[in-house]
Amino acid sequence: MAVKVVAYAPTAFYHCQHCEVTFQEVGLGERLRRGEAASALPDDLARDYQAVSDWIHRLLERHGARVRVSVVDAASIEGFFASIRHRLGRYPAVIVDGRDKRADGDFAALDRLIDDRVAAALADRRAATTARKEADLS
């Protein structure tokens, strides 16, 4: 199952390779990244992104590899095209299996939708496995 999240995401800019290595060696690299991430978005967008991030972590803890999550920055070219394709006007937006979309922040409803889809996919796989075993026995 594929879950695509289109949201305004923090952007970090990197220095040249030599400067990055130097910053890491003197212990500044991690501190610079945290500072850039903290100031990359306005407070309201940062809160939205944190809520989405927390939800994604819970989703992956629950379903693991059965769910493939991709996060697309709404301000990127890919985010622009995803917004047009799926007619998104609000962010964060979540698109499940390329067709079901939600942009209302109702993560409980998304959880139910995804849980149902994962359960149905598992049931389909079990039925297919059972049918193959029965066919092999005949």
N, C-alpha and C positions, 0 to 999 in steps of 0.2 A: 504494500500500500504506500502510495506517495502522498506526502503532505508538504505543500509549498507555503511558506510564510513570506508575505510581502510586507515589509515594515521599514520605517526609517531606522537605519542601523548606524551605529557609531563607525566612523571612518578613521583609520590611523594612517598617517603618512610616515614613510620610512626615509632615512637619509641614505647616502651612498653606502655601498657595501663596506668600504674601509671605515667609515664613521660608525656604522652599526657595530662592527666588530670591536672597535675601540670603546664604544659606550658599554658594550657587554663586559669587556675585560675590566673596566674600572667600576663596574657595578651600577651604572646609570640606566642601562637598557630597560629593565623592568619598571623602574620608577618613571621613566619617560613615557612608556606605554600606558601605565595606569593614569598618569596625568592627562595624556591625550584622550584616552577613552572617557575619562570623567568630564572633559570639557567639549566632547565632540557633538553633543546634542543638547538642546534646551531641556530644562527640567521635565516638562510634560512629556516630551518625546522619549526622554531617558527612562521615565517611569513606565511608559507603554512598552518600551523595548525590554525592560527588566521583567515585566509581567509576562511577556511572550517568552522570554528566555527561561523563566522559571517553569512555565507551562510545558515547554519543549523538553526540559530535563525530566519532569514528571512523566511525560508521555513516553520518553525513551526508557525510563526506569521500568515502566509498566509493560511495554511491548517489545523493547529491544530491537533486534534486527527485522522484526516483522513490519516495522514502519521506517520508511526512508524520509527524512526531513531535510528540506533545503530552505535556507533563509536567503531572501533576495532583498537588497536595499532598494526601497521604493524610488530613491533618487538616481539609481543607476539606469543604464540603457536597458538591461534585462528587466528591471522593475517597471520601467516605462512601458515596454512591450507587454509584460504580464498584465499591467493595469488596463491597457487597451483591450487585450484579448479577453480578459475576464470581466471587463467593465467595472473595475474597482475605482472607487472614489474616496474611500476611507481606509485608513491604515491604523493598526496592523490588520491585514486581511489574511485569511487562511483558506487555501484551496486544497480540497481532499480529492485525490484521484483525478485531478484535472477537470472536475465538473462541479462539485459542491463547494460553495464559497460562503464564508461568513466574515463580516467586518464589524461586528457589534461588540467584540470583546467577551462574548459569552463562551468561556472556555469549558464550562460544564456541558453545554450542548455539543461542543466539538468533541469532548471526551466520549459522550454517549454515541455520537455518530461513528467515531473511529473505533471504539470498543466493539460496536455492532458489526462494522465492516471486517475487523480482524477476526472476530468470532465466526462470521460467515465464511471467510476465506479458509480458516482452519477446518470448519465442518466440510467444506467442499473438498479439501485435500484429503481428509480422512475418508470421505465417501469414495473418492477416486482410488485411494490406496486399497480400500476394501474390495472395490469392484475389480481391480487388477488381480488381487489375491484370489478372488473367486474364479476369475477367468483362467488363471494359471492352474487351479485345481481341477477344472473341468477338462 
